[in-house]
């Protein structure tokens, strides 16, 4: 049983039915006979048609719609890719505006002309609407979409450039921090040699060879992250140098599991922690100082701890983390990992200090 026959009229692009129903005597929708733009704007009418058991399209209208969508998508992609080749000027210039004033109708005309040319090949039909009327009305719609797509393209391009600039700035900052850390380390190494020259010339010569090797590695290393195995090899050479200086006063114990050796750590990070422990733990004391280096890892993070023994009531600068090396390392961690990495330095109740470095195992580029 269908609905009773009702008269449907279009006023101002809207449908009006005396009985409030959409449909004729057979329950199907009644297609408006107004201008082409009235059909496009009658969204409720199209939704009503979509709810029927079968599609109700004017002959050739569905094919025409598909052609317009496919060609429009292709033109939109072209506009999205080509627009950034005309950079957004600062301040806004008349040439930029003139280019888009011309490009908007040109792109729209390309879309419509190609669509109109392909329509007859696939059986499309404008539904009795003359092409001049369609062309004139759709030029306005096409120009609007051009402005929208161009705006999105400039926004995406600007975001991409901002991300690239941020990455370059981060790399520059890392290089600066690394260059600031290296002189700090080398100064302390050379100071060790100076102290040994008048006391033990032979050991001073041995220390100079170690410093030369450390200097070479320091200059050649340009990576922000290195495997833990390489970092520990570098630290071992540094500790060999310091053991020449302190002798039996410096005792080193290391527990870095073999399955952690391939994990990546910030370059010179472990060296910074160990150097801090040596300079503020062993250097001020006459009694032997033990430096314990250990590492653990979980599924998400790796933890490296450097502990140095010391006098229980002695004040030391390495406990508050305000040293140059630790400050630079914290800045590097922020640039590399944001808030995912931490560096804590705290006193030990039995005497001495501990620095704990935590870095994430899962990097964005690992995904």
C-alpha positions in Angstrom: 0.0 0.0 0.0 1.5 3.3 -1.0 1.0 6.8 0.2 -1.9 8.9 -1.2 -1.0 11.1 -4.1 0.2 14.5 -3.0 1.4 17.5 -4.8 5.0 18.5 -4.1 6.2 22.0 -4.9 9.6 23.7 -4.6 9.8 27.1 -3.2 13.2 28.8 -2.7 15.0 25.5 -3.1 12.9 23.7 -0.4 10.2 21.0 -0.8 6.7 21.6 0.4 4.0 18.9 0.5 0.3 19.5 1.5 0.1 16.3 3.5 3.7 16.5 4.8 4.7 13.3 3.1 7.4 12.8 0.6 6.1 10.5 -2.1 3.5 9.8 -4.7 0.8 7.2 -5.0 3.3 4.4 -5.1 5.3 5.5 -2.1 8.3 6.6 -4.2 9.8 10.1 -4.1 8.6 12.8 -6.4 11.6 14.4 -8.2 11.6 18.2 -8.3 11.5 19.9 -11.7 13.1 23.1 -10.6 16.6 24.3 -11.6 19.7 22.2 -11.2 20.9 23.9 -8.1 17.5 23.2 -6.4 18.2 19.5 -6.8 21.6 19.8 -5.4 20.4 21.8 -2.3 17.5 19.5 -1.5 19.4 17.3 0.9 16.4 16.0 2.7 14.8 14.9 -0.6 17.9 12.9 -1.5 18.0 11.3 2.0 14.4 10.3 1.6 15.2 8.7 -1.7 18.1 6.8 -0.2 15.7 5.1 2.3 13.6 3.5 -0.4 14.0 -0.2 -1.4 15.7 0.8 -4.7 17.6 3.9 -5.9 15.6 6.6 -7.5 17.9 8.6 -9.8 16.9 10.5 -12.9 18.2 8.7 -16.0 22.0 9.2 -16.3 22.2 11.4 -13.2 24.1 8.8 -11.1 26.7 8.4 -13.8 27.0 12.2 -14.1 27.6 12.5 -10.4 30.3 9.8 -10.4 32.1 11.5 -13.2 32.1 14.8 -11.4 33.3 13.2 -8.2 36.2 11.3 -9.8 37.4 14.3 -11.9 36.9 16.6 -9.0 39.0 14.4 -6.8 41.8 14.3 -9.4 41.8 18.1 -9.8 41.7 18.6 -6.0 44.8 16.4 -5.6 46.6 18.4 -8.3 45.6 21.7 -6.6 46.7 20.4 -3.2 50.2 19.4 -4.5 50.8 22.4 -6.8 49.6 25.2 -4.6 52.6 25.2 -2.2 54.9 25.9 -5.2 53.5 29.5 -4.9 54.7 30.3 -1.4 52.5 32.3 0.9 54.2 35.7 1.1 54.8 37.8 4.2 53.3 40.3 3.9 50.5 39.3 1.6 51.2 40.6 -1.9 48.9 41.5 -4.8 50.6 39.0 -7.1 49.8 36.2 -4.8 46.2 37.2 -4.7 46.0 37.7 -8.4 47.5 34.2 -9.0 44.7 32.5 -7.0 42.0 34.8 -8.4 43.0 33.4 -11.8 43.8 29.8 -10.7 40.5 29.2 -8.9 38.2 29.6 -11.9 40.8 27.9 -14.1 40.9 24.8 -11.9 37.1 24.8 -11.7 36.8 25.2 -15.4 39.1 22.3 -16.0 37.0 20.1 -13.6 33.8 21.0 -15.4 35.0 20.8 -19.0 36.6 17.4 -18.5 33.5 16.1 -16.6 31.2 17.4 -19.3 33.3 15.8 -22.0 33.3 12.4 -20.3 29.7 12.3 -19.3 28.3 11.2 -22.7 30.9 8.4 -22.8 29.5 6.8 -19.7 25.8 7.5 -20.3 25.7 10.5 -18.0 23.0 13.1 -18.4 22.4 16.5 -16.9 18.7 15.6 -16.5 17.4 18.2 -19.0 19.5 21.1 -17.6 21.4 23.0 -20.2 25.2 22.9 -19.8 25.6 26.7 -19.7 23.4 26.9 -16.6 25.3 24.0 -14.9 28.7 25.5 -15.8 27.7 28.9 -14.4 26.4 27.5 -11.1 29.1 25.0 -10.6 31.9 27.6 -11.2 30.8 29.2 -7.9 30.9 25.9 -6.0 34.2 24.9 -7.6 35.9 28.2 -6.7 34.8 27.8 -3.1 36.3 24.3 -3.0 39.5 25.6 -4.6 39.8 28.1 -1.8 39.2 25.4 0.8 41.7 23.0 -0.7 44.3 25.7 -1.2 43.9 26.7 2.4 44.4 23.1 3.6 47.4 22.7 1.4 49.1 25.8 2.7 48.3 24.7 6.3 49.7 21.2 5.8 52.8 22.6 4.0 53.3 25.2 6.8 53.0 22.5 9.4 55.5 20.3 7.5 58.0 23.2 7.2 57.6 24.0 10.9 58.3 20.4 11.8 61.4 20.4 9.6 62.6 23.7 11.1 62.0 22.3 14.6 64.0 19.2 13.8 66.9 21.3 12.4 66.8 23.5 15.5 66.9 20.4 17.7 69.9 18.9 15.8 71.6 22.3 16.1 70.9 22.5 19.8 72.2 18.9 20.3 75.4 19.7 18.4 75.9 22.8 20.5 75.3 20.9 23.7 77.6 18.1 22.6 80.4 20.6 21.7 80.0 22.2 25.2 80.3 18.9 26.9 83.4 17.8 25.0 85.7 20.7 26.2 84.4 20.2 29.7 85.5 16.5 29.6 88.8 17.2 27.8 89.8 20.0 30.3 89.4 17.5 33.2 91.5 14.9 31.2 94.3 17.4 30.5 94.2 18.4 34.2 95.0 14.8 35.1 98.1 14.9 32.9 99.3 18.2 34.3 99.1 16.7 37.8 101.2 13.7 36.8 103.9 15.4 34.8 106.0 16.4 37.9 105.1 13.4 40.0 105.3 10.4 37.6 106.5 11.4 34.1 106.1 7.8 32.8 102.5 7.6 33.8 101.9 11.1 32.5 103.1 9.9 29.1 100.7 6.9 29.3 97.9 9.2 30.3 98.7 11.5 27.3 98.3 8.5 24.9 94.9 7.7 26.5 93.8 11.3 26.2 94.9 11.3 22.5 92.6 8.3 21.9 89.7 9.9 23.8 90.2 13.1 21.9 90.1 11.3 18.6 86.9 9.5 19.5 85.3 12.6 20.8 86.0 14.6 17.6 84.9 11.8 15.3 81.7 11.0 17.2 78.8 12.9 15.6 75.9 10.6 16.5 73.3 11.6 19.1 72.8 8.0 20.2 75.3 5.1 20.3 75.1 1.5 21.4 75.8 1.0 25.0 78.7 -1.3 24.1 80.5 1.6 22.4 79.7 4.0 25.1 81.1 1.6 27.7 84.3 1.1 25.7 84.8 4.9 25.7 84.1 5.1 29.4 86.5 2.3 30.1 89.3 4.3 28.4 88.4 7.3 30.5 88.4 5.2 33.7 91.8 3.8 32.8 93.1 7.4 32.6 91.6 8.3 35.9 93.0 5.2 37.6 96.5 6.3 36.5 95.8 9.5 38.4 94.1 8.1 41.5 95.7 4.6 41.7 94.3 2.5 44.4 92.1 5.3 45.6 89.7 4.6 42.7 87.8 1.3 42.6 85.4 0.6 39.7 82.7 -2.1 39.6 80.5 -2.5 36.6 77.5 -4.6 36.0 76.1 -4.0 32.6 74.4 -7.2 31.3 75.4 -8.5 27.9 71.8 -8.3 26.6 71.9 -4.5 27.1 75.0 -3.9 25.0 73.0 -3.2 21.9 70.6 -0.8 23.5 71.0 2.8 22.4 72.0 5.6 24.8 72.8 9.3 24.3 76.4 9.6 23.3 78.7 10.6 26.2 75.8 10.2 28.7 77.4 7.4 30.7 80.8 9.1 30.5 79.2 12.3 32.0 77.8 10.4 34.9 81.0 8.5 35.6 83.1 11.7 35.2 80.8 13.5 37.7 81.2 10.6 40.2 85.0 10.7 39.8 85.4 14.5 40.1 83.1 15.0 43.0 83.4 11.6 44.6 87.1 10.5 44.3 88.9 13.7 43.8 88.0 15.4 47.2 88.8 12.2 49.2 91.9 10.6 50.4 90.2 7.3 51.3 89.4 4.9 48.5 86.3 5.7 46.5 84.2 3.0 44.9 82.2 3.7 41.7 79.5 1.2 40.9 77.9 1.2 37.5 74.9 -1.0 36.9 72.1 -1.3 34.3 68.7 -2.8 34.0 65.9 -2.7 31.4 62.2 -3.4 31.1 60.0 -3.7 28.1 59.7 0.1 27.8 62.8 1.7 29.3 66.4 1.2 30.3 67.9 2.4 33.6 71.6 3.1 34.2 72.8 3.9 37.7 76.2 5.3 38.7 77.0 5.3 42.4 80.0 6.7 44.2 80.9 6.1 47.8 81.8 9.1 50.0 81.7 10.5 53.5 78.3 10.5 55.0 78.3 14.1 56.1 80.4 15.6 53.4 78.9 18.2 51.1 79.4 17.5 47.4 78.3 19.3 44.3 77.4 16.1 42.4 74.4 15.4 44.7 72.4 18.4 43.7 72.9 17.9 39.9 73.9 21.5 39.2 77.3 20.6 37.6 77.9 21.7 34.0 78.0 18.1 32.7 74.8 17.0 34.3 73.0 20.2 33.3 74.0 19.8 29.6 73.0 16.1 29.7 69.6 17.0 31.0 69.1 19.5 28.2 70.1 16.9 25.7 67.7 14.4 27.1 64.9 17.0 26.8 65.7 17.6 23.1 66.1 13.9 22.3 63.2 12.4 24.3 61.0 15.1 25.6 59.6 14.0 28.9 60.3 10.3 28.3 63.8 10.4 29.8 64.9 11.4 33.2 68.1 12.0 35.1 68.0 12.0 38.9 70.9 12.7 41.3 70.5 12.1 44.9 72.5 11.4 48.1 72.9 7.9 49.5 72.0 7.5 53.2 75.2 5.6 53.9 77.4 8.3 52.2 78.1 9.2 48.6 75.8 9.9 45.7 73.9 8.2 43.0 72.9 9.4 39.5 70.2 7.4 37.7 69.6 7.8 34.0 66.3 6.5 32.5 65.8 6.4 28.7 62.9 4.9 26.7 63.6 1.8 24.7 60.9 2.4 22.1 61.7 5.3 19.8 59.3 6.8 17.3 61.6 5.7 14.4 61.4 2.1 15.7 57.8 1.8 14.8 
